[in-house]
Amino acid sequence: MIRPAEQDDAPQIAAIYRPFCEDSCVSFETEAPGAAEIASRIERVSRRHHWLVDEDDGVIAGYAYASPHRERAAYRWVVEVTIYMHERFRGQGRGRALYAELFERLRRQGIFKAYAGILVPNPASQAFHESMGFTLVGIYKKIGYKLGAWRDVGWWQLALRPEIDFPPEPANPLSMPSEAQP
Ligand SMILES: CC(C)(COP(=O)(O)OP(=O)(O)OC[C@H]1O[C@@H](n2cnc3c(N)ncnc32)[C@H](O)[C@@H]1OP(=O)(O)O)[C@@H](O)C(=O)NCCC(=O)NCCS
């Protein structure tokens, strides 16, 4: 079941995310956030865009969210997207379904483009994003130092809808009808 994240999901989300902070360069965070910090991020992200989870009988199989790409006003029609699936639930089409639902909500909200910043190399994530229609914009060379080496980050983009002149303001996600449904 794909649904908006709730505060009670924070401990499971923190557990999924922790190894990417502590043991890999997939995230550039070096200290894994605890459940309280994740709960506060869910609250903050959900006010502007969307944080979704894929729940399987009480177990969080994965999560995806969209947050502002940059804060300056002219960027407000584009977002940055992030996805993490629990190891046990990868390779089952669940990431694709989670992103598809996120993108549908972003389209309805009035968002035009999604950007993903991916550690390079991360073959699974690169292939996954390209299979979802993302195309490479460019690579920031050696932009982060983690686990004893300088690391590259590639940026991929996906057009969610064709650009128009005078785009309407993005809708408030908390007042979108789908958010109110169970
Ligand atoms: C990347 C990730 C989110 C993909 O989620 P997933 O649920 O395993 O992906 P899906 O099963 O929905 O796969 C959808 C498509 O993505 C591609 N893909 C997914 N995993 C892949 C892999 N390991 N190698 C190559 N292609 C892959 C395939 O094209 C696949 O379509 P197919 O099954 O028809 O071949 C997941 O592997 C993950 O959480 N990885 C660790 C965290 C991470 O790197 N997150 C991204 C940070 S930028």
Ligand as a Chemical Component Dictionary entry (heavy atoms), coordinates in Angstrom:
data_LIG
# 
_chem_comp.id                   LIG 
_chem_comp.type                 NON-POLYMER 
_chem_comp.pdbx_formal_charge   0 
_chem_comp.three_letter_code    LIG 
# 
loop_
_chem_comp_atom.comp_id 
_chem_comp_atom.atom_id 
_chem_comp_atom.alt_atom_id 
_chem_comp_atom.type_symbol 
_chem_comp_atom.charge 
_chem_comp_atom.model_Cartn_x 
_chem_comp_atom.model_Cartn_y 
_chem_comp_atom.model_Cartn_z 
_chem_comp_atom.pdbx_ordinal 
LIG C1  C1  C 0 17.424 2.093  -6.777  1  
LIG C2  C2  C 0 16.227 1.456  -6.073  2  
LIG C3  C3  C 0 15.378 2.550  -5.430  3  
LIG C4  C4  C 0 15.378 0.707  -7.124  4  
LIG O1  O1  O 0 14.191 0.239  -6.493  5  
LIG P1  P1  P 0 13.567 -1.220 -6.840  6  
LIG O2  O2  O 0 12.266 -1.339 -6.169  7  
LIG O3  O3  O 0 14.598 -2.249 -6.532  8  
LIG O4  O4  O 0 13.396 -1.079 -8.413  9  
LIG P2  P2  P 0 12.267 -1.790 -9.313  10 
LIG O5  O5  O 0 12.195 -3.230 -8.946  11 
LIG O6  O6  O 0 11.011 -0.998 -9.240  12 
LIG O7  O7  O 0 12.917 -1.668 -10.754 13 
LIG C5  C5  C 0 12.432 -0.819 -11.789 14 
LIG C6  C6  C 0 13.434 -0.811 -12.906 15 
LIG O8  O8  O 0 14.645 -0.196 -12.476 16 
LIG C7  C7  C 0 15.777 -0.877 -13.056 17 
LIG N1  N1  N 0 16.568 -1.455 -11.964 18 
LIG C8  C8  C 0 16.194 -1.582 -10.652 19 
LIG N2  N2  N 0 17.191 -2.140 -9.933  20 
LIG C9  C9  C 0 18.198 -2.398 -10.800 21 
LIG C10 C10 C 0 19.489 -2.975 -10.664 22 
LIG N3  N3  N 0 19.936 -3.413 -9.472  23 
LIG N4  N4  N 0 20.265 -3.080 -11.765 24 
LIG C11 C11 C 0 19.828 -2.644 -12.959 25 
LIG N5  N5  N 0 18.597 -2.083 -13.163 26 
LIG C12 C12 C 0 17.798 -1.964 -12.098 27 
LIG C13 C13 C 0 15.222 -1.925 -13.973 28 
LIG O9  O9  O 0 15.083 -1.353 -15.264 29 
LIG C14 C14 C 0 13.851 -2.175 -13.390 30 
LIG O10 O10 O 0 12.925 -2.607 -14.337 31 
LIG P3  P3  P 0 12.761 -4.190 -14.645 32 
LIG O11 O11 O 0 12.498 -4.831 -13.306 33 
LIG O12 O12 O 0 11.585 -4.220 -15.561 34 
LIG O13 O13 O 0 14.040 -4.622 -15.244 35 
LIG C15 C15 C 0 16.683 0.410  -5.000  36 
LIG O14 O14 O 0 17.585 -0.476 -5.584  37 
LIG C16 C16 C 0 17.340 1.017  -3.771  38 
LIG O15 O15 O 0 16.672 1.431  -2.817  39 
LIG N6  N6  N 0 18.686 1.074  -3.793  40 
LIG C17 C17 C 0 19.457 1.529  -2.640  41 
LIG C18 C18 C 0 19.236 2.996  -2.328  42 
LIG C19 C19 C 0 19.537 3.904  -3.497  43 
LIG O16 O16 O 0 20.537 3.768  -4.206  44 
LIG N7  N7  N 0 18.631 4.869  -3.682  45 
LIG C20 C20 C 0 18.766 5.867  -4.686  46 
LIG C21 C21 C 0 19.566 6.998  -4.143  47 
LIG S1  S1  S 0 19.926 8.148  -5.449  48 
# 
loop_
_chem_comp_bond.comp_id 
_chem_comp_bond.atom_id_1 
_chem_comp_bond.atom_id_2 
_chem_comp_bond.value_order 
_chem_comp_bond.pdbx_ordinal 
LIG C1  C2  SING 1  
LIG C2  C3  SING 2  
LIG C2  C4  SING 3  
LIG C2  C15 SING 4  
LIG C4  O1  SING 5  
LIG O1  P1  SING 6  
LIG P1  O2  DOUB 7  
LIG P1  O3  SING 8  
LIG P1  O4  SING 9  
LIG O4  P2  SING 10 
LIG P2  O5  DOUB 11 
LIG P2  O6  SING 12 
LIG P2  O7  SING 13 
LIG O7  C5  SING 14 
LIG C5  C6  SING 15 
LIG C6  O8  SING 16 
LIG C6  C14 SING 17 
LIG O8  C7  SING 18 
LIG C7  N1  SING 19 
LIG C7  C13 SING 20 
LIG N1  C8  SING 21 
LIG N1  C12 SING 22 
LIG C8  N2  DOUB 23 
LIG N2  C9  SING 24 
LIG C9  C10 SING 25 
LIG C9  C12 DOUB 26 
LIG C10 N3  SING 27 
LIG C10 N4  DOUB 28 
LIG N4  C11 SING 29 
LIG C11 N5  DOUB 30 
LIG N5  C12 SING 31 
LIG C13 O9  SING 32 
LIG C13 C14 SING 33 
LIG C14 O10 SING 34 
LIG O10 P3  SING 35 
LIG P3  O11 DOUB 36 
LIG P3  O12 SING 37 
LIG P3  O13 SING 38 
LIG C15 O14 SING 39 
LIG C15 C16 SING 40 
LIG C16 O15 DOUB 41 
LIG C16 N6  SING 42 
LIG N6  C17 SING 43 
LIG C17 C18 SING 44 
LIG C18 C19 SING 45 
LIG C19 O16 DOUB 46 
LIG C19 N7  SING 47 
LIG N7  C20 SING 48 
LIG C20 C21 SING 49 
LIG C21 S1  SING 50 
# 
